[in-house]
Amino acid sequence: MYSYAEKAFIINGVESWIQCIDCFAKESNEHDKVTVERYHYHDYIEFLYALDTDMNVWINGSPHKMLTGDLVIINSGELHNISFNKDSHYICVKFSPRILYFDDNSLFEFKYVTPFLSDRSPQKLFHKKDFENVDVHALSIEIMDEWEQQRPAYELSIRANILKIFAGIFRYWDKQNVFHSEATMTDPIKKALLYISENFDSVTERDAAACCGLSYNHFSASFKKAVGRSFSDYITLLRLSEAEKLLISTEQSITDIALSCGFSSTSHFISRFKAQKGITPGQLRKNTR
C-alpha cells in the first residue's frame, strides 16, 4: 500500500504542537506525477504556502493546483501527497487543532476548529486576493524565521501568526456566506462533537443528546444551529470521510468498509457515497490507484 499515518513531531521526547519545514523540491518525473510521495495523514492541521512553485496537492484523491502566492489547507486526518510541475520552494506548517479553539492553551472558540477536523472545510485552496489586510506571505516567512531562530517566546509569535492567517480565512468565508460566525457553540455541543468524533461509526442522535445532558428535541435544534447542518447530515459526512480514507489507504473490501464506518448495508453506502462524491467507491479506488 502507499499510505501511512505520519507520527507526531517530537521535541526533547515530548510530542510537539507545531512543526515548520522550509521545503525545496525538484520537478516530479513524468511517471511520478500522481504519487511522488506516499499518501499520508496525521492529526495536525497543515498549511502550505507557495513561495515559488507550480505543484499539485492531492487531498483524498483530488488535485489542487497550487501556484506561487497560493495557500493550501489540509485538514486533520485527510490523506494527501504532492507532485511538482517545476522546481519548487514552499513553506509547510503543521500544528495541533487545539490552538484554534478556546482552552487553557489557545485563543479561539471550538467552533473555529470544526471545519478543519476531517473533510468538512468548504475550501482547500486560497489565493492572495482572498485575504483582506492579511499578508499571508509576510506571516509565513516570519513563522519560518521564528522556527529556525528560536528566539525567546518564538512559540507565541508562531501561534499568533497562525491565528492571524486563519482569522483571514474565516473573514473571507464570512463574506462568501460559507461560515456563520454567529452560530452558538455551547459547552454541551462541544462535548457532543467530541463524543461523536470518537464514536462516529455507531453513535445515534439520542446517544449524542444523552452524552451532553440535553433532551432529544433541544439537542437536535441546538446542534443544527451551532454546526450548520442536521445531525444526520453531519454524521453521514463523517462516515463518508472515514470510508474515503480507507478506500484509498487499505485493501479492505467495500462491504467491510461500509460496515466498519457505520452504514447499514453496502448498497446504502454506495448510494450515499455516489450522491456526495459523484462517483462510486469502486471508481474512487480505481482512480487513485
Helices and strands as residue ranges (DSSP letters): E 3-5, E 10-11, E 14-15, E 18-25, G 30-32, E 39-41, E 45-52, E 54-59, E 62-67, E 71-74, E 80-84, E 88-95, G 97-100, G 110-112, G 114-116, E 125-126, G 128-130, H 136-149, H 154-175, H 187-198, H 205-211, H 216-227, H 231-249, H 254-260, H 266-277, H 281-288
